[in-house]
Amino acid sequence: MIKDPLEALSEYVRCPSVSADSTYADGLDAARSFAASQLTALGFDVEIVDTPKHPIILAERGGDPSWPCVLIYGHYDVQPADPFELWESPAFEPRIRNGRIFARGAADNKGPQIVHMTALGRVLEKHPDLPLRIKYLIEGEEEIGSPSFKGFLSKYKDRLDADMVLVSDTGSPSPEQLVITTGLRGLAGFEVKVKGPKSDLHSGVHGGSVMNPLQALMQICSSLHNPDGRVNVPGFYDDVLPVYQWEQEELSRLPTTLNEYKEFLGVPHFHCAEGYTPFEAIRFGPTLEFNGVGGGYQGEGKKTVIPSEAFAKISCRLVPNQRGKKIAELVMQTISERCPSSVSVEITDPEMGDPYLVVPPGRANTPEDMSPFFARAFERAELAIEGAFGTKPIYLREGGSIPIISDLKDVVGLDSLLIGLFTPEDNLHAPNESFHLGILEKAVGAFELFFKDLAGH
């Protein structure tokens, strides 16, 4: 049992488990060992399953087959901490300031894992015969797109039979107002490389005779949006699901104003696709974004060259009922068609994941095939959150993507209950990531009640 969740989280975040960088192999091993040891201490049977990259922790608390079963998902890997100079304290040396613990991975996703484990430990200490079977999946590749996860699901499908999935890798607007996430955007991403001359050219000697790959790339990229912000790719919006009325009503309960959101972002004005407000755009609308652009000389001073090639990294966030494969093909085809004939284009590293949507019980168009247990889980979660935090949760879609959630639905047939435990101020994927200690404390209490209620205690 975890006696002190803050102490446990501090130990966990000291493991520099950056999955994107092979130099952090020891940190990944340490984080995996730490998580596995906590589950072993809770009485789980723990297995480390090898994958082509980073192993997956598969753990189980068995029991009577008639007991309900919950599958809990998390990830032990973290984003790179660069740029290190922007951190107020070392990224992998936890510090407590202003009611928060600062460290890479504190909120994404090590803090929420410690919340679940602490709550389970307290419940099982009081009720060692709790009639609830629990399985754990903790992977080490979430921050690089979970490339091994779908293959793992296919291979271990028979061992992952459960009534539902529990995930706390989503966000809430504030430490006082939690969100139960009803939808996640899907993802389609790739790198575009435009190639021109066989080598960099002197821009005086050869300028004017060839198409500059940087110019061609900017021409292609600028064509992918209309001035109103909508994506200019034929067929891009064809499958977008209309927003339910109950979703609009839940959105109106957000405690954050547009002014506060604008100030938080530090932008003079919003820029949304036509038909969406800013809060709608980040939840209900699809996007096409440029995540990185490069080419030519990047050093100090000037170097007057025409580069031989230029690149752009592009990602699309997708909403129900768009499909990652279809959107990727549409965008790649559009880029190829709009590439000037005086250069060539190469599109590589396609990444695809589908969006996810679940309609809570009692809302319009609730699926008839929702199991009674899964419906009860929503009700128990709402009561537990209201009891611990003093406010009812809001039911909202989230703008981020967790592709494995749709994989769990497609491959194993499991729906997910997503309870957000991080906030915008936690700086996920950025310097000075943190986790709010008030959420840590209250969420442990909420999940204690939740696990007992699920088991009928």
HELIX and SHEET records of a PDB file:
HELIX    1   1 PRO A    5  VAL A   13  1                                   9    
HELIX    2   2 SER A   22  TYR A   24  5                                   3    
HELIX    3   3 ALA A   25  ALA A   41  1                                  17    
HELIX    4   4 PHE A   84  LEU A   86  5                                   3    
HELIX    5   5 ALA A  106  LYS A  110  3                                   5    
HELIX    6   6 GLY A  111  LYS A  126  1                                  16    
HELIX    7   7 GLU A  142  ILE A  144  5                                   3    
HELIX    8   8 PHE A  149  LYS A  155  1                                   7    
HELIX    9   9 LYS A  157  ARG A  159  5                                   3    
HELIX   10  10 PRO A  213  SER A  222  1                                  10    
HELIX   11  11 GLN A  245  LEU A  251  1                                   7    
HELIX   12  12 LEU A  258  LEU A  265  1                                   8    
HELIX   13  13 PRO A  278  PHE A  284  1                                   7    
HELIX   14  14 GLY A  324  ARG A  338  1                                  15    
HELIX   15  15 PRO A  372  PHE A  389  1                                  18    
HELIX   16  16 PRO A  403  ASP A  407  1                                   5    
HELIX   17  17 LEU A  408  VAL A  412  3                                   5    
HELIX   18  18 PRO A  424  ASP A  426  5                                   3    
HELIX   19  19 LEU A  437  LEU A  454  1                                  18    
SHEET    1   A 8 ASP A  45  VAL A  49  0                                        
SHEET    2   A 8 ILE A  56  ARG A  61 -1                                        
SHEET    3   A 8 ARG A 133  GLU A 139 -1                                        
SHEET    4   A 8 CYS A  69  HIS A  75  1                                        
SHEET    5   A 8 MET A 164  VAL A 167  1                                        
SHEET    6   A 8 SER A 416  ILE A 419  1                                        
SHEET    7   A 8 VAL A 179  LEU A 184 -1                                        
SHEET    8   A 8 TYR A 356  LEU A 357 -1                                        
SHEET    1   B 8 ASP A  45  VAL A  49  0                                        
SHEET    2   B 8 ILE A  56  ARG A  61 -1                                        
SHEET    3   B 8 ARG A 133  GLU A 139 -1                                        
SHEET    4   B 8 CYS A  69  HIS A  75  1                                        
SHEET    5   B 8 MET A 164  VAL A 167  1                                        
SHEET    6   B 8 SER A 416  ILE A 419  1                                        
SHEET    7   B 8 VAL A 179  LEU A 184 -1                                        
SHEET    8   B 8 ILE A 394  GLU A 398  1                                        
SHEET    1   C 3 ARG A  95  ARG A  97  0                                        
SHEET    2   C 3 ARG A 100  PHE A 102 -1                                        
SHEET    3   C 3 SER A 434  HIS A 436 -1                                        
SHEET    1   D 4 THR A 287  GLY A 295  0                                        
SHEET    2   D 4 GLU A 309  LEU A 318 -1                                        
SHEET    3   D 4 GLY A 186  LYS A 195 -1                                        
SHEET    4   D 4 SER A 344  GLY A 353 -1                                        
SHEET    1   E 2 LEU A 201  HIS A 202  0                                        
SHEET    2   E 2 VAL A 305  ILE A 306 -1                                        
END                                                                             
